[in-house]
Amino acid sequence: MPAAKIAITLDRELLREVDEGVRGGLFRNRSRAIEQAVREKLERQRKRRVLAEARKLNPREERALAEEGMTGEEGSWPGY
């Protein structure tokens, strides 16, 4: 995927920690460190949204919906 250049402002202490990670080999460079941090944050957000939606489900209702109409249909399914 093509990359785009951007300019950001970071707290000096945070930047110092990023630079330590670069020097220590944790990250290839500042850009990779920040890219990884943003990617991980977005992934956590996606997971939280999925979990929040899953909590809204009623397991009994979901099971009933999944099993609804299943009896007797198996014979009409095409063979694979």
Contacts in CASP RR format, 6 or more apart in sequence:
PFRMAT RR
TARGET T0000
AUTHOR 0000-0000-0000
METHOD contacts of the structure
MODEL  1
MPAAKIAITLDRELLREVDEGVRGGLFRNRSRAIEQAVREKLERQRKRRV
LAEARKLNPREERALAEEGMTGEEGSWPGY
8 34 0 8 1.000
10 18 0 8 1.000
15 30 0 8 1.000
18 27 0 8 1.000
18 30 0 8 1.000
18 33 0 8 1.000
18 34 0 8 1.000
19 30 0 8 1.000
21 27 0 8 1.000
21 33 0 8 1.000
22 28 0 8 1.000
22 29 0 8 1.000
22 30 0 8 1.000
22 33 0 8 1.000
26 33 0 8 1.000
27 33 0 8 1.000
27 36 0 8 1.000
END
